[in-house]
Amino acid sequence: MTFIIKESAIDKIVGTAIPKPANDQNTDDIVPARYLKEITFANMGKYAYFDERYKDGQPVNDHPFNDERYKGANILIAGANYGCGSSREHAPQALKRYGIKAIIAGSFAEIFAGNCASLGIVTATRKVEDIESLAREVIENPSIEFTLNLENSVLFYKTANSENHIQLTIPEGRRQAFINGTWDAMTVLQQNEKGIKEVKQNLDYLRFI
């Protein structure tokens, strides 16, 4: 059975971008380990890149996550091997709660990319040299609006001199899950209420709950 869950479907992401194209950005960079002790993810957005963004209690104004030019951006442009290191799900939680809806990178650590997918964050790849070129475009013009179309895995944007289409790579299973709205396992489970009740009736320890 194939579920189509329209309210959770993600077929297009539109917005501006944050350029952070360095390679090998690990999950400890994204959210420092000391914040993993919190029992919910509610505050994680405040901790995204915290130790890079603040030195001696003061904000580093030119850090892309502090730079006012990128305020409100929802697409992150990153380098190769993004999300490497430990598999902490707090890292994609921090990015999601900061406002990131898609990450375009040279490559991803696989567990990190899987954790992103389970939160509805689209991860797409492109050659590193193209990522660097894209980051330069954003640095020169932070107001560029991007459209990431998941139907054809194409990133579209306009500059003063041209219209640009960039073909991205998104793993097919994840791309279909986003389009179908089945990326959220809990939502998929809740769609099958009849099946849940049948399982419950067959489990003695749940029968009387």
N, C-alpha and C positions, 0 to 999 in steps of 0.2 A: 504494500500500500504506500502510495506517495502522498504526503501531506503538502498542501499549499496553504500557508498561513499568511494572509495578506497583511494583517496588521504588523507583522514582524518582518515583512519583506524589505530587502535593501537592494534596489536595482540602480541607484544613482546617488552619488555624493557630490554636493556642490559646495564650494567654499574657497577660502584663501588658505595659504600654506605657511608652515614654519620651516625654514631651512636649517637642518642640523646634519650635514652630510658626512661627519666623521665615521670611520669604520670602527667595528668592534665595541660599540656602545653596549655595555652589559647591564644586567638587571639591577645590579647594585648602584650603577650610575643613575638608572631611571628612578629607583626608589631605595634610599639607604636602608640597610638592614635593621636599624634600630626602630623603624616604624612598622616592622612586621609584627610587633607585639600587640598592636591594636586589635581588638576583637571583631571589628567590622571594617568594611572598606570605605566607610562614609567620608573620611577625611583624606583619603589617598590622593585626591587631586591636588591638594595643597603641597604634597611632598614630592611631586614630580620633579626630578633633577634638583632636589633641594640643596645638596651639598655643592653643586656647581653654581646654583643661582644665588647663594648667600655665603658671604665670607665675613667672618667676625660679626655676624648678625646683620650685616648690611647687604642690600641687594646688588648683584652684579648687573648693572644696567644694560650692558651689551650682550648678555646671554639671551639667546633667541626666545626663551620662555619668559623672559622679563621685558624684552624689547616691545615697546608700545606699538611699533609698526606691525607686529604680528598678533596683536591682541584680537581674540575671537577666531583665530585660524583653527580649522578642524582637520587639516591634512598635514601630516608630518613627512618631510623629505629627509631620509636617513641614509647612511652608508651601508657598506657590506657587513654581514654577520650581525645584524641588529638583534638585540635581545639575547646575546650569548650570556654564559655564566649560569648561575643557579636558575632553577625552573620556577621561581616564585611567581605566583599569579598576581601578586600585589603590583608588579610592574605594569602589565596591561590595565589593571584596575586604575592605577594612578593616571595613566594616559587617558583612559576613557573618561574619568571623572574630571580631568583637566579640560576635556572637550574634544579630544582627538577621535575622529571617526574612521580615518584611513591612514595607513602608513605606506609610503612608497620607498623602497630601499633596494640596495644592490643585492642583498640576500638576507635571510632571517635564520636565527636559531629555530629549529623545528618546533620544540616544545613551546617557545614563546609565541610563535605564529599560531599554534593550535589554541593556546590560551586566549589570544586575541580573537580568534574566530568564535570561540564560545561566548564572547562578550559582544559580538557584532561589530568588531573592529576589522575592517578590510585590510589585508596585507597583500601588496602587489610588488612585483620585482621588475627591475630594468637594469641594463648594464651600468656598472659603476660610473663610467665616463659620462653617460647620459644623465645619471643622477646628479653628478657634479655640475653639469651644464644647467640642469633644471634648477638646482639650488642657486646658481648665480643669477638666473633670470628673476627669481623671487627676491634675492637680496637687492637687485637693481630696481625692482618694482614690486613691493610687498602687497600691493592692492590687486594683483592679478587674480582673477577668479578662475578656478579650475572646475571642470566637470568630469568626474570619474564615472563612466558608464559601464556597469557590470554586465550588461547584455553582450557587449563585444570586447570588454576589457581594454577600453581605449580611454586615455586621458586627453581632454580637450582644453585648450586655453588660448586666449588672444593676447598679443602684445601690440605695441604701437605700430609695428611694421608687418606683422604676420598673424595668420591663424595656424595653430599647431595641433597636430594629432599624434599622440605617442601610444604605441601598442605596448601594453603591459602584460605581464604573466601572472595569472591568479590560478592556483590549483583548482581543477575543474570541480571536484567534489565540494570544495568550499564555495566556489562561485555559485554553484547551483543551490547550495544551502542558503546563501544570502538572498538569492532571487526568489526562492520558494518560501523564505521566512522560517526555515527549519534549523537555523543555526543555534537557536535557543532550545536546548534539550528539554528544559522544564516545560516550556510552552508546548512542545511536541507531545510530551507525556500527558499534559492536561487535555489535549485534544481527544485522547482515547479514554474517556471516562468509563465507557462500558468495559473495556479491557481491564482497567484498574479495579473495578468492582468485582469482576470475575476472578482475578488473582486474589483479591482480598478474601473472597468467600472460600477459596481453596486453601487458605493458610489458617490453621486452627488458632494460632496466637493472635490473629487479627479479626477473627470472625465476630467477636463481641464488642469491638471498638466502635 
